[in-house]
Amino acid sequence: MKPVPFEPLDPGVYRELVRRALAEDFGWGDVTTEATVDRDQKARAIILAKSRCVIAGCPVRLKGCV
């Protein structure tokens, strides 16, 4: 298989996309989540991390955390 050379991206290609993504999550909430998930809906999960990590974006109650 022939390798495909990668060139640096032109900032003009992705700058607006990144700006919109950051604006969506900066203080105004997540538009997609608000449009698709009922505000009263709750979820539970077990997260098994294989190494130290950072969890961001939601309140988390850690049980049995060292």
N, C-alpha and C positions, 0 to 999 in steps of 0.2 A: 504494500500500500504506500502510495506516495504521500509524504507529509505536506500539509497545507500551511504555508507561511502566514503568520499572524502579524498584522501591522497595528500600531496604536490606533485606538478609536479617535475620531474627530470629536472634540468636546461638544460641538454643535449638534451632534447626533443624539447624545444622551443627556445633555444638560437640562432640557425642559422636562424630560421624563423624571429625572431625579428631583427636580424642583417640585413637581406636582406630588410625587410620592412623599417627600418630606413635609410639604404643606398639609397634606391630608392627615398625617399623624401628629402634627405639631399643635396640640391644644384644642383641636376641633373634633377629635374622635376619628373613628375609622368609618368612612362613608359606606364602604362595601359591607362591613359587618352590620352597621345600623340598618341597611336596606334588606339584609337577608336573614338576620337572626333576631328572634323575638327578645325584647329587652328582659323579660322575666325568665328566659331559658337559662338553666344551670347545667353545668357539666362537671364530671369528675374524671380524673386521669391518674395513672401511675406513670411517673417519668423515671426511667432507669438510665442514669448517666454512667458511661464507662470511664469518665474522667471528670475533673472539676469543670464546671460550666457556669454560665450566666443565663438566667431565665429572665426575659424582659417582656413587657407588654400586658401583663395581667397580674392581679394580686395572687400570691401563692402562699398557702399555709403548709409549711414543711413539717412532716411528721417523722420523727426518728432521725432528724438531721444531726450530724456530728458537728 
